[in-house]
Amino acid sequence: MSTFSNEIRLETLKMLKTRGFGHLGGSMSIVDTLAVLYRDIMKIDPSNPSWSERDYLVLSKGHAGPALYATLALKGYFDLSLLQTLNNNGTSLPSHCDRLLTPGIDMTTGSLGQGISSAVGIAKALKIENKPNRVFTIIGDGELDEGQCYEALMFSYHHKLDNLIVFVDENKLQLDGYTVDILDQKNITEKIASFGFHTVKVDGHNEEKIKEAIINAMNTKHVPSCIVLDTVKAKGVKAFEGDIGNHHIRFSKQQEIIIDEVIKQLEEALK
């Protein structure tokens, strides 16, 4: 894990600990991808979130907003102290991402299956305008239960949206249990490749592999790309990794102690 990913994990855990509950599992599984995108890849200007030349990030799995909020704060979109207001009444950091409330959020998401369609629409609009901006979107493996996702994939291929890169967070768990038990998708990589996408699967916690896959995707012309991330839900909190109930947790006293210990370890690692 890099310094930046450790910082994101630390701020995400501090935020969730303060609130007392939240979407820990799916937030922690995408941290390494967010670190690579916002540190190494995306064209952004935190002082001007609406910069017309920026790249777009659509977090289709909008419940993972805490990890994205932590990333945006660390990049300077807003003050870190705001993270402690997560999901409070009147906050600009709601449970799911809202583009009208949070600087740096490009699309309101959370109704699963709809975010990827929004990302595809943005990518198509940029093509029509002949603009070089890129669109990155992160969807969950459980989210692929929604048929709308596959309509978006078909549209993307037909319209040759090579400015679109889709990430699938294959952490193998969703709200109700293991994805293989809820709706077995079989081989997600092969399935999306069958739609005509340039598709690869990588270790979703290996930043070098993620970056390499993104660069290769950016150099692929005339077809959209998909990077399937082999991840662990709740990555970084061993006690919660693989726990079938880690999608949304209301922390017990014992769980708060566990989180405090991980926070302490991250703080030590960052000194």
Sequence and secondary structure as in RCSB ss.txt:
>XXXX:A:sequence
MSTFSNEIRLETLKMLKTRGFGHLGGSMSIVDTLAVLYRDIMKIDPSNPSWSERDYLVLSKGHAGPALYATLALK
GYFDLSLLQTLNNNGTSLPSHCDRLLTPGIDMTTGSLGQGISSAVGIAKALKIENKPNRVFTIIGDGELDEGQCY
EALMFSYHHKLDNLIVFVDENKLQLDGYTVDILDQKNITEKIASFGFHTVKVDGHNEEKIKEAIINAMNTKHVPS
CIVLDTVKAKGVKAFEGDIGNHHIRFSKQQEIIIDEVIKQLEEALK
>XXXX:A:secstr
  HHHHHHHHHHHHHHHHHTEE HHHHHTTHHHHHHIIIII    TT TT TT  EEEESSGGGHHHHHHHHHHH
TSS GGGGGGTT TT SS SS  TTTSTT  S   STTSHHHHHHHHHHHHHHTT    EEEEEETGGGGSHHHH
HHHHHHHHTT TTEEEEEEE SEETTEEHHHHS    HHHHHHTTT EEEEEETT HHHHHHHHHHHHT  SS E
EEEEE  TTTT TTTTT TT SSEE  HHHHHHHHHHHHHHHHHT 
